[in-house]
């Protein structure tokens, strides 16, 4: 099975309802999970109003594709879709959205958690908290 991949790195707001409604999966799949990473109102001890995300776009895409390759080699995943915001993302807004479609929930959850943990290590997307007023 060749894993479908969809990657978006953009300043546009993440429309979770639209993303979920666009999900496709074959009859052999039994799990479609999503994760939404939302900006919290604090960074450490400091109150914030937003986070500004910046990306080295070409390298971020390259690193995400390497991570997708690793997912494809480790788990029976039918598709992975990932959206990461750039620019200013306000508190309570999603900055990251991930969907994994697989035959069973265990591999979907494992692949999703692994992807998020690894992206934080190797994908050149930086965040700068914006202090609350």
N, C-alpha and C positions, 0 to 999 in steps of 0.2 A: 504494500500500500504506500503510495506517495502522499506525504502529508501536505495538505494545503496550508499556505502561510499568507497572512495579511498583516502588514506593519504600517502604522501611521504615526509619524512624529510631526506634530502640528500645533500652532497656537490656537486652533479652533477649539471651542468647548466640546467636551465629550458628551455625545447624545446616547446615553446608555440604552434607552428604550428603542431607539432606531437600530442600534447595533444588535441588540438581542432579537429584534424582529427580523433581522437580515440573516440570522443563523441558518445554515444548511447542514444537514447531517444525513448519512446513509442509514438504511434500515438496520444495519449491524451495530450501530452505535447506541449506547444506553446511558451515556453521561455527557451533559453539556454544562460545564461550570463556568462561572464568571467571578472575577475579583475586581473590586473597585478600590483603588487607593485614593483616599480623600485627604485634603490638606487639613491638618489639625490647627487649633488656635494657639498652640504653644510650640516652641522649638527649644527643648531643654526647659530652663526656668523662665524663659522670656515669652511674653505674649506677642503674637504676630497677627497680622491681618491678611497676609498672603505669602506665597513663595514665588520667586522668579526663577524659572527653569531655563537653562541655556544648554544647547547641544552642539556638538561637532557632528553635524548631520550625516555626512558620508561615513565617518568612522562608527557612529552609533548604528547606522543601518548595517554595516559590515559586522559589527559585534553581535547585534541581534540575530543576524542570519547564521552566524557561527553557533549561537545558543540554540536556535531552531534546529540546526543540523544535529546537535547533540541530543536534543529531545527526540528527534526522529529515530536516532540510533538506540535510544534507551527504553522508550515506551511505545506502545501501539496507539499512537495519537493520529486521529483522522485530520484534525485541523487545529491551528493555533492562530488567534487574532490578537494583536496587541496595539493599543493606542496610548501614546505618551504625549502629554501637553508640553509645550514650550511657552515662554512668556510668563506673564503674571497670572497665577491661579489663586483665587481667593479662598479663604477658610470655608470649609464645607463643600467645596467643589472638587470633583475628581481630577486628579493629575495623571492617573494610570488606570487603564482598563485592560483586562486580560480575559480571553475565553479559550478554553481547551475542550475539544470534543474527542471522546474516546469510547471504547466499548464498555468500560466500567469506571466507577467513581474513584477507586483507589489510585489508578494510574493518572487520572485527570488531576486529582488533588496533588499528587506527588510531583507531576510535571509542572504544575502551576507554581507551587511553592519553590521548587528548584529554580525555575525561570526567574522569579522575582529576586530570590537571594543572589543568583549569579549576575543578573543585570546590574545590581547595585555595586558589584565588584568590578565589572569590566566595561560597561557601556558608558561612554563619555557624555553623560548628562549631569549637569551641575545644578545645585539649588542654592538660592540665596534668600533667606528669610527676610520679610519686610515687616518691620516693627509695627505693632498696633499703635494707633494714635492716642 
